[in-house]
Amino acid sequence: MAYRNLLVADDGAVRTLTVNRPDKLNALNLETLNELMLAFGQAAHDHAIRVVVLAGSGDKAFVAGADIAEMNSYTPMQAQSFSRIGQALMLTIERLGKPVIARIQGYALGGGMELAMACHLRVASQKAKFGQPEINLGLIPGFGGTQRLLRLAGRGAALELCLTGAQIDAARARSLNVVTQVVAPEALDEAVQALASQLAAGAPCAAAGILDAVLSGGECSIEQGLDYESQAFALCFATEDMREGTSAFMERRKAEFKGR
């Protein structure tokens, strides 16, 4: 379908979703949030798609934040609804069951940083900038920033970034585990493409199990997490991919996974 604020492109098993509001530095308004929710839902149910890349159009920004002009007139009830919609999108991305890579070439601020943190892997240009500057607007992060930053970077960094509203560069973001890979600007597309291709060649059922186990395990005790992992491990033995993978290993050939 056609979107007003998104570009969708497929390359084999990899789908790229690009937030396309360059004149607004790809700021997230309500319409864009709803389009992203729909687009990720479609990707989740398309069995031909194994990996999603999330990007922002232009050179300046991945996503520079939420649309402040739209938010300015919100009532408290409208603001809560906006927050809940944004949080629902982030959970949808996080729980997609397929790897999602954020391609970050510039500013990832406020809602943009929250969007990036909801992705499973984040590849950033050395020119990228990150921050949760909501306090400078008299606000707090509303799309999960306090919670995901806490889980990725720890309490000290979460408090520092949210209380000061300071921007950090890609190298600092990498040291805080906010970014998984930092590359030169001219190498960004190649790095994202290589990672996406590697993930797309993997076993989809196993990838879904890993995502579930890691995400669920991070929210429970080690005993519960181990039990969840054991069950997910056992379920893999019901898949054709497991038979293919183990057979390919023994036959010294490359496995061809079908997602079954």
N, C-alpha and C positions, 0 to 999 in steps of 0.2 A: 504494500500500500504506500501511498505518498504521504510524507510527513512535511510539516511546515518548518520544523526546527532540527531535523535529523537527516543525515545522509546514511544510506545503508548500502554496503558493498560486500559481495561474497567472493572469496578466492578459495576454491575447493571447499574444505571443511571449516574454513575460518571466516567468520562474519565480522566486519568492522562497522561499528556504529559511531558516527561522528556528530557531535553536537555542533550545529551549524548556525551560530549567531555571532559571527566575527565582529560585527559592529557593536555588539554588547559584551565583547570578550567572552562570549558563550555563556553568559549568566543564565542561571536556572530560574525561569519563571514557571508558573503553574502549568502552562501548556507544555513546556518542555519536559517537566517531570512526568506528566501523564503520557507523553509520547515515548519517553524512555521506558516507562513501565510496560507499555504495550509492546515495544520493540524487544525488550528482554523476554517477555512472555512468549513472543513468537519464536525467538531463538531457542528457548527452553524446550519447545515442543517440536522443533524441526530436527529430525533425527540425522539429517545430513550435516548439521552444524555441530562441531565438536569443541570449538574454541570461539570466544568472543573477544574482540579488541575494542576498547572504548577510547575514543580520541576526541579532540577539540579542533575545530577548523582554524586556519590562520597560523601565524608564527608566534603570536604574543601569549596566547593563553590556552591551556587545557580547558579549564573552567575557572573564571575569576571569582565566582561566588554566586549567591542567590541574587535575584533581580531586585535591587534595593528600591527602585522606583515603584515597582509593583507592591512591595512590602510596606512602603511608607504609610499607606492609608489603612492598613489592616486593623481590625478590632482584635482584642485578645482571643476571641473565639475563632476568628479567621486565621490568626497566627498559629493557633494550636492545630487547626486543620491542615495548614500548610506544612507545619512541622511533621505531623503524622504521615502526610503523603510522601514527604521526602524520606522519612525513616522507613516507610514501607518499601520504597524503591531501593534503598540501600540494602534492606534485608533480602529483597528479591534477587539482587545481584549476588549478594553473599551466599545465598542458598540456591543458586541457579542449578547446581549439579553439573556444571561444565566450567572449565577454567575461564576466568575473565582477566584480561591483561589491560591495565591502564597505560596508555601512551601519553607521556607528559612532556610537552615541549616547552612550556612556559609557565605562566601563573596557575597555581592550583591553590586557591585561597577560599576560606570559608566553606561554602557548599561544594566547591570544587575539590578541596582537600578531603572533605567527607566522602565525596563520590569516589575519589581515588582510593581511599582507605577501605571502601567496601569491595573493591576489586581484589582478586586473590594474589595477583602479582603486579608490580608497578615498575615500569621501566621509564627512567627520566633522563632528559637531556641535562648536561652540565649547566645549562642556562635556566633550568626550572627553578621556580620559587614556591615555597609552601608556607602556609600560615593559617591561623584561626583568628582573624582580626575582629570578630564580632563585638568584643568589648569596646572597641573604638566607636561603635554605633549604639552603645548602651544595651547590647544584647549578649546572649550566650549562644554557642553553637546549637543548632536546632535539628540537624539531620544525623545526629549520632557522633559528632566530633568529640565530645567529652568522653564517650564510652570507648570508641575504637582507638582513639589516641592513647587512652589509658592502657588498653590491652596491647597495643603495638609497641609503645615507647615507654610505658611505665608512668607512675603517678607524678614524679618530679617533672618530667618533660611535658606531660599533659597540663599540669598546672602552670608551668612556665609559659607555654605557647598560648594557652587560653587566657591567662591573666594579663600577659603583656601585649598580646596581639601581634607579636613580632614576626617578621618573615624570616625564614631560614633558607639556605641554599640547598642544592641537591646533595652535596657531600654531607652536610649535617643531617639531612633527612635520611640518608643511607645509614649513618651511624646510629640513628634512633629506630631503625627498622621500619620506618615509614615508607622507604623506597627499597626495592629489592635489587635494582641494577641501575647504575649511572653510566652513561656513555656520552661521547662527543656529539654535539648537535647533528653533524652530518652522518653519524652512524646510527641515529635513533631508529629510522625506519627499518634498516637492515637488522638491528638487534631485536626489534619487536617481531619482525617477520620470521626470524630464525627461531625465536622462542615459541611463537604461535605454531609454526610448522612442527617443531619437536613435540609439543603438547598434542597436536592434532593426530600425530602418528601413534600416540599411546592408546592404551585400552580404555575406552570411554566408561565402561562399567566400573573398572578399578579406579579411574579418576574420580568418579562420583562418590565412591566409597571413601577415598582419601579425604575429599572435601568434607563429607559428612562427619567422618571420624575426628578430623582436626577441629572443625568448627564446634561440634558438640562436646568434644573432650575439653575444650577450653572453658566450658561453662559448668563443669561438674568435677567431682572428685576423681582421683587417679583410678580408683577401683571401678567406678562407673565408666570412665573413659576406656579402660582396658576391656571391660565387658562389651562395650559398644564396638571396639575394634575387632574383638574376637568374632562377634556375630557378622560384621561386615566382611571379615576375612573368609568366613565359612560360606557366605553368600556368593563369593567369587567363584566357588567350585561348582556353582550351578550354571555358569556362563560358558558359552562357546569360546569366548575370548581367552579364558583361563586355559582351556585345552589347546587352543592355538598357540598361546604364548609358551607353554611348557613344552609342547611338541617342537616348536620352532627352535627353542633352546637346545633340545637334545639332538635335533637334526642340523644344528649349526647354520640356520638360515634366519632371515629377517621375518618377524611375525607380521601378519596382516590382520589387524583387528577389525571386526565388523560391528562392534557395539551390541553384541548379542550374548 
